[in-house]
Each structure stands twice: as structure tokens, then as C-alpha cells.
Amino acid sequence: MQGLKYEPMLKLKFRRMEIGMTQVDLAQKCNVTSKQISLYERGRCFPRRQTLNLLAHALGCKVQDII
């Protein structure tokens, strides 16, 4: 049985790419691994509220803009 899948966070990926940031760059700014960023973007897991806030801050946007 496969694990639970979430809706991919495509807005997160598009925003990250729009400002020219790599998954590694974003991960470093948010104190997570680049693998975690990849999992969020592919919908394999969903970040906690605190991580969502860090992601939005690192991307210069609101949480609503990336979910």
C-alpha cells in the first residue's frame, strides 16, 4: 500500500523557479533538506505550519501564494 499523497504544491515550485531559486537554496533558507522541498513539490508530504511560514518568507510571498 502506498503512502498518503497530498495535492502537489505546484505554486511553491513555480514561485521558487520564478525567482530563480533552486531546491537546495530554498532548503538552506528554511532549515530543511532539498529532498523535503522535492517531496512538498511532488505532493508526497505536506509541510508543517512553521515550515510553510519559513517557505513563504524565503520566497518573499504569503503562505496563500504557495499552497
Phi and psi restraints in degrees (value plus and minus 20) as a CYANA .aco file:
   2 GLN   PHI     -98.3   -58.3
   2 GLN   PSI     136.4   176.4
   3 GLY   PHI     -90.4   -50.4
   3 GLY   PSI     146.3   186.3
   4 LEU   PHI     -81.2   -41.2
   4 LEU   PSI     116.3   156.3
   5 LYS   PHI    -132.9   -92.9
   5 LYS   PSI     120.0   160.0
   6 TYR   PHI    -125.8   -85.8
   6 TYR   PSI     145.0   185.0
   7 GLU   PHI     -81.9   -41.9
   7 GLU   PSI     108.5   148.5
   8 PRO   PHI     -77.3   -37.3
   8 PRO   PSI     121.9   161.9
   9 MET   PHI    -108.5   -68.5
   9 MET   PSI      47.2    87.2
  10 LEU   PHI     -84.9   -44.9
  10 LEU   PSI     -51.1   -11.1
  11 LYS   PHI     -83.6   -43.6
  11 LYS   PSI     -56.3   -16.3
  12 LEU   PHI     -81.7   -41.7
  12 LEU   PSI     -68.0   -28.0
  13 LYS   PHI     -82.7   -42.7
  13 LYS   PSI     -66.3   -26.3
  14 PHE   PHI     -83.9   -43.9
  14 PHE   PSI     -61.2   -21.2
  15 ARG   PHI     -84.3   -44.3
  15 ARG   PSI     -64.0   -24.0
  16 ARG   PHI     -79.1   -39.1
  16 ARG   PSI     -66.1   -26.1
  17 MET   PHI     -89.9   -49.9
  17 MET   PSI     -55.8   -15.8
  18 GLU   PHI     -78.5   -38.5
  18 GLU   PSI     -58.0   -18.0
  19 ILE   PHI    -115.9   -75.9
  19 ILE   PSI     -12.0    28.0
  20 GLY   PHI      54.4    94.4
  20 GLY   PSI      12.1    52.1
  21 MET   PHI    -124.1   -84.1
  21 MET   PSI     119.4   159.4
  22 THR   PHI    -106.6   -66.6
  22 THR   PSI     147.2   187.2
  23 GLN   PHI     -81.3   -41.3
  23 GLN   PSI     -57.5   -17.5
  24 VAL   PHI     -83.6   -43.6
  24 VAL   PSI     -65.7   -25.7
  25 ASP   PHI     -77.5   -37.5
  25 ASP   PSI     -68.7   -28.7
  26 LEU   PHI     -85.2   -45.2
  26 LEU   PSI     -61.8   -21.8
  27 ALA   PHI     -80.1   -40.1
  27 ALA   PSI     -63.6   -23.6
  28 GLN   PHI     -83.2   -43.2
  28 GLN   PSI     -58.9   -18.9
  29 LYS   PHI     -90.9   -50.9
  29 LYS   PSI     -42.8    -2.8
  30 CYS   PHI    -128.9   -88.9
  30 CYS   PSI     -15.8    24.2
  31 ASN   PHI      41.4    81.4
  31 ASN   PSI      17.3    57.3
  32 VAL   PHI    -148.5  -108.5
  32 VAL   PSI     155.5   195.5
  33 THR   PHI    -108.2   -68.2
  33 THR   PSI     138.6   178.6
  34 SER   PHI     -84.9   -44.9
  34 SER   PSI     -48.3    -8.3
  35 LYS   PHI     -83.3   -43.3
  35 LYS   PSI     -59.8   -19.8
  36 GLN   PHI     -80.6   -40.6
  36 GLN   PSI     -64.9   -24.9
  37 ILE   PHI     -78.7   -38.7
  37 ILE   PSI     -64.6   -24.6
  38 SER   PHI     -80.6   -40.6
  38 SER   PSI     -62.8   -22.8
  39 LEU   PHI     -83.6   -43.6
  39 LEU   PSI     -59.6   -19.6
  40 TYR   PHI     -82.5   -42.5
  40 TYR   PSI     -68.5   -28.5
  41 GLU   PHI     -85.2   -45.2
  41 GLU   PSI     -48.4    -8.4
  42 ARG   PHI    -113.8   -73.8
  42 ARG   PSI     -22.6    17.4
  43 GLY   PHI      59.3    99.3
  43 GLY   PSI      -0.5    39.5
  44 ARG   PHI    -103.6   -63.6
  44 ARG   PSI     -43.3    -3.3
  45 CYS   PHI    -174.9  -134.9
  45 CYS   PSI     147.3   187.3
  46 PHE   PHI    -143.8  -103.8
  46 PHE   PSI     115.0   155.0
  47 PRO   PHI     -89.8   -49.8
  47 PRO   PSI     132.9   172.9
  48 ARG   PHI     -90.3   -50.3
  48 ARG   PSI     144.3   184.3
  49 ARG   PHI     -76.2   -36.2
  49 ARG   PSI     -63.9   -23.9
  50 GLN   PHI     -81.8   -41.8
  50 GLN   PSI     -61.6   -21.6
  51 THR   PHI     -87.1   -47.1
  51 THR   PSI     -58.9   -18.9
  52 LEU   PHI     -78.4   -38.4
  52 LEU   PSI     -62.8   -22.8
  53 ASN   PHI     -83.3   -43.3
  53 ASN   PSI     -61.7   -21.7
  54 LEU   PHI     -84.5   -44.5
  54 LEU   PSI     -61.9   -21.9
  55 LEU   PHI     -81.2   -41.2
  55 LEU   PSI     -67.9   -27.9
  56 ALA   PHI     -81.6   -41.6
  56 ALA   PSI     -64.4   -24.4
  57 HIS   PHI     -81.1   -41.1
  57 HIS   PSI     -65.1   -25.1
  58 ALA   PHI     -83.7   -43.7
  58 ALA   PSI     -50.2   -10.2
  59 LEU   PHI    -113.9   -73.9
  59 LEU   PSI     -20.9    19.1
  60 GLY   PHI      46.6    86.6
  60 GLY   PSI      20.1    60.1
  61 CYS   PHI    -165.6  -125.6
  61 CYS   PSI    -196.1  -156.1
  62 LYS   PHI    -113.1   -73.1
  62 LYS   PSI     136.6   176.6
  63 VAL   PHI     -75.1   -35.1
  63 VAL   PSI     -61.2   -21.2
  64 GLN   PHI     -79.2   -39.2
  64 GLN   PSI     -44.9    -4.9
  65 ASP   PHI     -96.5   -56.5
  65 ASP   PSI     -35.3     4.7
  66 ILE   PHI    -137.0   -97.0
  66 ILE   PSI     -21.5    18.5
